[in-house]
Each structure stands twice: as C-alpha cells, then as structure tokens.
Amino acid sequence: MKRLAVCVDNVVEYLQLLSQYSFVLINPKMDDVMKQRVIARAGCAAVIDNNGLHHIGGGADHDNEAMVFTTSGSTGEVKLCSFTSAQLDIKIKQIIDWFSLTANDRYVNMVPLWTTYGMTFYLAAHRTGMQIDFVDAKNIRSVPDYNPTVMLSTPRLLQILLGSSMPDLRFIRSGTEPMTLAQYHQFKEAFDTRIMNSYGMTEALGTCLTVPLHGEQPPGVAGLPFGMDVRIHDGELQLQGRTFFQPGWYATGDLAYQDAQGYFVIQGRIKDLISINGAKIAPAVVERMLLERHPEIGEVVVFGKHSVNVLYDGDCDTNDLMTDIRSLCLGYRPALVQRVDSIPRADSGKVSRSMLVAQMCVD
C-alpha cells in the first residue's frame, strides 16, 4: 500500500481512497515548509490538498498499513504513528461498545478528522449507520439545529455552545485539553447530560482513559482504562495495548496517580515541572487551583524552569493572584505574573509551556 498525504479539512470526501492508499493525515494549517518535510519523510506517493489529488511518484509499499497520524514530540519534531486496519477496527469496536452507539444516534462532527480523537469516533459513528452532520469552526453555534444525541467536543468549543438547547443529548465526550472543575460543573448544569472527560494519545490511536457511560463519573479525573493496560511507574503514567503504534510499555511523560475508586488523575507533564532549590512544582496543579479560587479568570498558564511565571486573562486583581500563587508554590515568589488579552499558543493551537519558557524565561 502506497502512502497518500491528506492535507485537507474535508477528509471524509476522500475516504473511499483507503482501498488504494494508506492515509498520512496532516493538519492542513501546518506550516508549508514543515508540511513538505513531513510528506517527504513519510515517503508519500501522492498528495491531496486544496488543489486536489496529485501524484509525486515513488514511495515504498507499507503492507497492512491503513492510516498514519502525525504528532509533535517533546522536541517539536513531527512524529509519524502508523496503524493497521486491524488496529483501527479494534478502536472502532471499543468506541461503539463503551459509548453504546447505535443507528438511532445523531452525531455532529466538529472535531478535525486529521486527529485520532476525531477520526476514530467518526469511523465508529459511520459504522453504526447513525446520522452524521458536519459543522466547521465558524458555524459551531449551529450544532443544536441538528439535535444531536452524542457529542464529541473540547472545553473551548463547549464554552461557545453554552446557552444552547440540546434536549436529546445522551452524553458529551470532552478531550484534547484538560477540563477544569469549574468548567465541568458549568457544562453539567448548562447541558444537563453526562460529561465524559477522557485522555488520549496519538501514539495509541486515540482514547486511553475515559470515564464510563454508566456508573460514577467523578469530576477532575481522566477516567478508567479504555482498552489499555495501565500502570504508574515512579509517578509517571505508562500504557500498553493492541492499538499502540509500537509494542511494549509506553512512557507517556505525564504525572499521574490512581485514586481510591480506581480512576486515574493526570497532574501534568514531567518535563513541565518547575524545579526551585530541589522542590518540584507541577504547573497544571497550580493552574487548576487558581481557576478554582478565581472564577473571574478566563485562562491561566504557569511555566518556568527554575522560577514560577504566570500569564492569565480575565479581571482578577494581580496582587490577589500573586498572594495565592506564592501560597501554592511552596512560598516561592513568582518571577512574573502578567495579565494578557489572550494566552499565546503554538502552531498546533495548544498552549505550550516549553514555547513560553523559551520566549519569556531567563532562568
């Protein structure tokens, strides 16, 4: 099977080509130079972009490969994660069973299909034969017009949909970024349905942990194992399973622990830990506490190597915030606390502490 680079938003229109190619799914908004590097490194024989399908020539055969997803590693270099048709089938069946998807459901896709989060859920929804509609980022507010029964979203998209009426929703599944406790309770009250937090990795073909559809759904947790073996080794979450792009235990780089009920809780990235005089401060934990204490904050990011630095948006008083930051950071005075109009983001659209450290820290 030759590889086909797919660099468009409307991936669904080309899925019939899966019988001829292995898809290399690339964010169409990726920088053009980086995009060409990825296409060359993947050895693609053809490309689909906004100009249509065009052949490059050459390219090796990749037996049994169905899809290749891209993800950025700790160095920022794009990593290629290859999956077989059998692995896709396993993930699709897991999603259908865990979320009790049927042909009677209605799904509105608003998540990019070049991600494992969006693609695997779309494929599962398609297999059941349910009604599927598509809404782009500019038209998110039109989602309620389709009266969905299941929803795949992110905290940022759910904020836009606040105030919408979707009476038939069975659940909302949230991913790609952490949901704060304040957001959880806000969404729970606003949408009056089950809010299902989840944790996934491109390397595992998507979801690895999620709260169950039925039973207890405590807020603030990543969930229970989803077709995975899970362990905590020296404070780090490690995973293995049949849908990983490589065999054996995979070190996620995430700090985590398992609570008394068996749910896993993510505490942030190990590489993002701030080290001051031998003490370790987890930025994600500090952020969560600040958002709980100061609901007037819209968004906050904590970062640094050997000093605490904080950017936030909202109407919170800087001096009040400074006092709380110091108490949450073992008494250490932050080097920077700055109110901004919006938090700077990496090209992926996510907040990157490493990028902020490189741009704004002197330690």
Summary of the structure (lengths in Angstrom):
residues: 363
radius of gyration: 21.0
end to end distance: 49.1
largest distance: 61.5
contacts: 1151
relative contact order: 0.08
helix: 31%
strand: 31%
